Amino acid sequence: MKPAINPSQGLVLALAAVVISGCAHQRPQPLYYWGAYQSQVYEHFKAETGPEEQIAVLEAEVEHAKATNQALPPGFQAHLAMLYGKTGHADKLVSNLEAEKRQFPEGSTFMDFLLKKFQK
């Protein structure tokens, strides 16, 4: 009687199973660290929390992103700049718009527009 699978085929099947199962457990890392950013934008539009509370949450997210070597998402620093503008922190407004412009040069035109509006 002849076996259904010879030993060399069994070895190939076993290796294939190991490779496939090893790949299945790896998750791709997200491109950006979103943290509480989206919920804070929502909070801003609901107006249930003030800009100071939102700044505190977002600044903690900035520190977490730095500590874990993750990039902030598009709009994060611009939103933080807007909050700083509402609280009268002009220097932080400008530095966050400049940081947004450096990280996402495709938004430079809009960031320049906002900077000019602020400087008037």
Secondary structure, DSSP 4 states (H G I P E B T S, - for coil): ---SS-HHHHHHHHHHHHHHHHHHT--PPPSS--TTHHHHHHHHHHT-S-HHHHHHHHHHHHHHHHHTT-PPPTTHHHHHHHHHHHTT-HHHHHHHHHHHHHH-GGGHHHHHHHHHHHH-
